């Protein structure tokens, strides 16, 4: 069985908006990211397990707001107190997590097929997000993440890099199409390349 992307019939490659007369490398790039493992890890309130002693893909779970632990394949986003979102190219990590996080102390949920993921890259990526999100993006740095809204839709925003700006936006699969249209509409002013 093959999984169908949330944006399968929506995301069309091409150049859109105010792109004429601009160098293609200066345009925003909008892409859909698929085939990632996305797992939510929640530590129960009555758990006595120290999170400092647990590692996934050699990364610690940090209980610090906005914090992202990362390496080349995996990112662990702080999602709230004792709550993390793991995003990885390594799908086999799900088995590793089920061994390390026992059911008496943790809930591990595979969210891979319940999310739409849009990546924005370019100098004006933050400006696009400012159009629909109330958060002050000037305060965020590399490897920060937030939970917020974009034009009324619940999103998780992961700052992959700020030089150049590269941002990953997660939303519920059912909001994927609406979020995609909101993001691309906000990109029209700057011109964007859909890749």
Secondary structure, DSSP 8 states (H G I E B T S, - for coil): -----TTTTT---EEESS-TTS-GGGSEEEEE--S-EEEEEEE-TT----GGG-EETTEE---STTBEEE-SSEEEEEEETTEEEEEES-TTHHHHHHHHS-TTTEEEEE-GGGEEEEEEESTTHHHHHHTT--S-GGG--TTBEEEEEETTEEEEEEEEEETTEEEEEEEEGGGHHHHHHHHHHHHTTT-EEE-
